[in-house]
C-alpha cells in the first residue's frame, strides 16, 4: 500500500533494479568519473551500492539486488529471443501456406498465435509463456513435418520448443525473488526516494561527462536502463526484435 508519494513512476522493485544497474555502470567506469568529480572517490559508489542492497533486503525482503537484476535480465533475454524466433516462424507459415488460407489459419491457431499474439506484441510475459506452452503441446510430429516440408528449418522449430521451459523457469526465479517483499512503510518510501534522487543526480552529471559518447551516455539514462530491464532491449543492448506481424 502506498504510504507516501514516490518520486518515481515505476514500481518500487523496478526502480531499485534500475538504480542498482546505474550504480554498477558507474562502478565499471569509476576511474573516468572519479577523475571528473572528487566527491565520487572510493568508497562513494560502493557505499551507495550497499545502501541499495540494504533497502531491497530490508524493505522488499529480497536478499540481493544483483540476483534480482540478473533474474530479470535472464527473463528478458529469453523473451527477446523467443519473440524474434516466433516472428520468424509466423512469417514463414503465413507465406508458405498463403495459397491455403484455411490451413494457414488452423496452424496459427493450433500453435497459439491466434489466442496470444496480441498480448505477446504488447510484451506480456504471461501471454508469451502461454503461447510457448501451447506451441509445445500442439506441435505434433505430423504438423512439424508438414511445416518443415514447406520450407521452415527444423532447428527453428526445435529452438522455439526449448523456450517454453527455460522462460518458465526464469520467470519463476524472478517472481520468487520479488514475491517475498514486505509491506512498504513510509520509512521505506522515504529511503527509496532518497536513493532514487541521489542516483538520478549522479546519472545526470555522468551523462554530461559522456555527452560526446552516446553509447556511454545511455548507460546513465534512467529511462533507457529501465527499458533495457523491461522489454525494449536485452542485456547486451542489441536492437529489439520486430513485433510479430
Secondary structure, DSSP 8 states (H G I E B T S, - for coil): ---S--SSSS-HHHHHHHHHHHHHHHHHTHHHHHHH-GGG-TTHHHHHHHHHHHHIIIII--S-HHHHHHHHHHHHHHHHHHHHHHHHHHHHHHHHTTT-HHHHHHHHHHTTHHHHHHHHHTT-HHHHHHHHHHHHHH--HHHHHHHHHTT--HHHHHHHHHHHHHHHHHHHHHHHHHHT-----HHHHHHHHHHHHHHHHHHHHHHHHTTT-HHHHHTT-HHHHHHHTTTSS-TT---------
